[in-house]
Amino acid sequence: MLGVKGLLKSLREMVDIEGYARLDSPVHRIDPRVKLVTTLFLVFTTVTVKSIISMLLLLIVIFLIALLSRLPMRTFLGRATFIIPFFAGIIALPILFITPGVPLLSLDLGTTNFIITEEGFSKAALFVFRVWLCVASVIVLLLTTEFPMLVRGLEKLRIPKPFTAMLSITFRYIFLSIDELLRMLRAKEARTFGKLGVRRSVKLAAGVISTSLARSFERGERVYQAMLARGFDGSFRTLNDLKLRLPGVIGGFFLILASITILLADMGIIFPGVVPTLRGYMRILTGW
């Protein structure tokens, strides 16, 4: 229970982005539509390039954006890395053992012998790094854009209203759900003495989860009925409408240009000798 409680608190801190989204910086002042399109280009480039050199160039671009955003590096890196062990690490784990190649490490577990190869380790590391770059790009977007403005930007880009409405409501009530779950866990701790066995711990966890789901369903019904009673028609209206400004458009253009340049250089269409040359220098310096 204590571990779950700590995880929920960490999750709440990770989701809480409004304080950083209200900072003032050149990146914060860019229109959300521009930031959404440029982030999409960054993610597309990240999942398309094949060379580690191209990924490192994208890493430099992302760090430059984070520095221009005046975000605390500890906050940015913490949020970008939070999801990696739970998603990328689990998916990349089998790659270590199923990729044929030169043996790097052998794990003998009784009747089974697992062999980690150099090629498997390289592929797994590249996969995790690729996922981290994608997550870091999205984290920069979230930490520099207030969520209502982000939803408004999606609406301006003709994203279907049911999706944006669902996204907005989810973000509004995720904090309430986490806080209620924390209160339930605190109440369980106040009524529990001594160490619990595995069976009782599982029973308590099942009770907390089922009660939380039931309360969430009931709250959702009450909120929906209240919204209908107040004339909700599927649209969230804001007083602050979006306006494209020339500095933001120029910044977005150069960022998209940088992404396209890295992608074409990785494919060898432009600057065909740059990526192999940098790859050779990297192999000499690191041996990888």
C-alpha positions, -999 to +999 in steps of 0.1 A: +000+000+000+028+024+009+045+018-025+012+024-043+007+056-023+042+069-032+036+060-069+003+079-069+020+110-054+048+108-080+022+105-108+003+135-095+034+156-095+042+144-130+008+153-143+008+187-126+021+209-154+002+242-150+028+259-129+055+255-155+030+263-184+025+298-170+062+307-172+072+334-196+097+325-223+099+327-261+086+292-264+057+298-240+045+327-262+044+306-294+009+297-306-002+262-295-010+252-331+026+259-341+039+239-312+016+210-319+027+208-356+064+212-347+062+185-320+045+162-345+074+168-369+099+161-342+082+128-332+079+117-368+116+124-374+126+106-343+107+074-352+120+075-388+157+081-385+180+051-381+214+065-371+224+072-336+240+104-349+207+117-361+191+109-328+219+128-310+212+158-333+176+156-324+186+155-287+205+187-291+175+203-308+152+192-279+176+205-253+179+238-270+141+242-270+140+233-233+167+259-225+148+285-245+117+276-225+136+283-192+124+251-177+142+236-147+163+208-162+156+186-133+119+189-138+122+184-176+145+153-173+124+138-145+091+140-164+107+128-196+123+098-179+094+088-156+076+067-182+107+049-196+111+021-170+074+012-173+070+012-210+102+013-231+122-008-206+097-036-205+093-037-243+130-036-249+139-063-224+132-093-248+153-077-275+184-083-253+179-120-255+163-128-288+187-108-310+215-131-324+250-119-323+282-118-303+276-129-266+280-101-241+266-115-209+253-149-199+226-154-172+223-190-159+189-196-142+188-232-134+177-251-165+176-220-187+205-200-200+199-164-212+225-148-234+226-111-239+243-102-272+261-070-282+237-065-311+207-070-288+220-045-263+226-020-291+191-024-305+175-022-270+195+009-261+185+026-294+148+017-289+148+032-253+167+063-265+142+067-294+112+065-270+129+089-246+133+115-274+096+112-284+085+115-248+109+145-242+094+163-272+059+159-259+069+169-224+084+202-237+050+208-254+030+201-222+053+221-199+052+252-221+014+252-230-015+257-207-038+227-211-070+247-221-049+265-248-035+231-259-071+218-263-081+250-281-052+245-305-063+210-313-098+223-320-084+250-343-065+222-362-099+205-368-095+177-344-129+162-337-147+178-308-156+146-290-119+138-287-110+173-274-139+173-250-129+139-236-093+150-233-103+182-215-126+164-190-100+137-184-073+163-175-097+182-153-107+152-132-075+131-131-063+151-101-096+147-083-094+109-089-058+106-077-066+127-046-096+106-038-076+074-042-049+088-019-076+096+007-089+060+005-054+046+010-048+069+040-081+058+055-071+021+050-037+028+067-055+045+097-077+014+102-049-012+098-025-023+125+005-045+122+018-063+091-007-076+066-003-109+048-003-113+011-039-125+009-052-096+030-032-070+011-045-083-022-081-082-008-076-046+005-062-035-029-091-051-047-115-033-024-098+001-030-098-003-068-134-015-070-146+013-047-127+039-067-141+027-100-177+028-086-172+063-073-157+075-105-186+061-125-211+078-102-192+111-103-191+110-141-229+106-143-234+135-119-210+158-137-225+149-171-261+156-158-249+189-143-232+199-176-264+192-196-284+212-171-261+242-177-265+240-215-233+221-225-233+214-262-200+196-266-178+228-269-156+244-242-155+281-247-126+303-237-122+341-235-086+339-248-087+331-285-056+320-304-038+344-328-008+334-349+022+358-344+051+362-368+079+353-343+062+321-333+056+311-370+092+318-379+105+298-349+082+269-358+094+271-395+130+268-385+123+239-361+105+220-389+133+229-413+158+215-388+138+182-384+135+178-422+172+185-426+182+158-400+158+133-416+171+139-452+207+138-440+200+105-422+185+091-455+216+103-474+196+126-497+214+158-486+249+160-470+255+123-477+289+122-460+280+140-428+263+112-409+288+084-418+317+107-409+302+117-375+294+080-370+330+071-376+343+097-351+318+084-325+330+048-331+366+059-326+359+078-294+335+054-277+340+021-295+302+018-300 
